[in-house]
Amino acid sequence: MTQPKQFVLITGGSSGIGAATARRFSKQGAAVAILARHADAIDSVVKEIRAAKGEALGIPADLWDPETPQTVMDFITTSWGKLDVLVNNAAAIKHLPVDQATPEVFEMHYAVNVRAPYFLVQAALPLLKKSVSPWSLRLSVRYINLMWEVLLLILSRNDIFWQNLPG
């Protein structure tokens, strides 16, 4: 019995882990949609997948824009009419000392790393609910590294917290 073809959306799919994930899904017979900011990088991965006889779509978009999740899912619905797997791999990381971070940098991190994945899942739910094997994944070594760096910063500066405690 053959497995039905899967339809996969991968954010941050034009390089690194995202591109490798797109190649792997394609090699397994899935159709992949690659969402990223830079059209030329997307095109490179799409061409590579198509040259290997895979099915790929490129979606240039910026996840900082709050309209992007619904716009992307509208495109997926029009193009495929289904979605089985959503891989939230995109991440925005700007490494700065805490005292140099601006509200704009914080907003960028929040928009891309928290808000966009949340609303992509929300926008994808109607299609994912129709799938016989729905998946939503959050992948990103960059994101894990950021959380580790924040934890290390807090641990290395714990004297700041302890000295202000009453008692």
Secondary structure as the mmCIF struct_conf table of DSSP 4:
data_model
#
loop_
_struct_conf.conf_type_id
_struct_conf.id
_struct_conf.beg_label_comp_id
_struct_conf.beg_label_asym_id
_struct_conf.beg_label_seq_id
_struct_conf.end_label_comp_id
_struct_conf.end_label_asym_id
_struct_conf.end_label_seq_id
HELX_LH_PP_P HELX_LH_PP_P1 THR A 2 GLN A 6
STRN STRN1 PHE A 7 THR A 11
TURN_TY1_P TURN_TY1_P1 GLY A 12 SER A 14
BEND BEND1 SER A 15 SER A 15
HELX_RH_AL_P HELX_RH_AL_P1 GLY A 16 LYS A 27
TURN_TY1_P TURN_TY1_P2 GLN A 28 GLY A 29
STRN STRN2 ALA A 31 ALA A 36
BEND BEND2 ARG A 37 ARG A 37
HELX_RH_AL_P HELX_RH_AL_P2 ALA A 39 ALA A 51
TURN_TY1_P TURN_TY1_P3 ALA A 52 LYS A 53
STRN STRN3 GLU A 55 PRO A 60
TURN_TY1_P TURN_TY1_P4 LEU A 63 TRP A 64
BEND BEND3 ASP A 65 ASP A 65
TURN_TY1_P TURN_TY1_P5 PRO A 66 GLU A 67
HELX_RH_AL_P HELX_RH_AL_P3 THR A 68 SER A 79
TURN_TY1_P TURN_TY1_P6 TRP A 80 TRP A 80
BEND BEND4 GLY A 81 GLY A 81
BEND BEND5 ASP A 84 ASP A 84
STRN STRN4 VAL A 85 ASN A 88
HELX_RH_3T_P HELX_RH_3T_P1 VAL A 98 GLN A 100
HELX_RH_AL_P HELX_RH_AL_P4 PRO A 103 TYR A 110
HELX_RH_PI_P HELX_RH_PI_P1 ALA A 111 ARG A 115
HELX_RH_AL_P HELX_RH_AL_P5 ALA A 116 LYS A 130
BEND BEND6 VAL A 132 SER A 133
STRN STRN5 TRP A 135 ARG A 138
HELX_RH_AL_P HELX_RH_AL_P6 VAL A 141 SER A 156
TURN_TY1_P TURN_TY1_P7 ARG A 157 ARG A 157
HELX_RH_AL_P HELX_RH_AL_P7 ASN A 158 GLN A 163
TURN_TY1_P TURN_TY1_P8 ASN A 164 ASN A 164
BEND BEND7 LEU A 165 LEU A 165
#
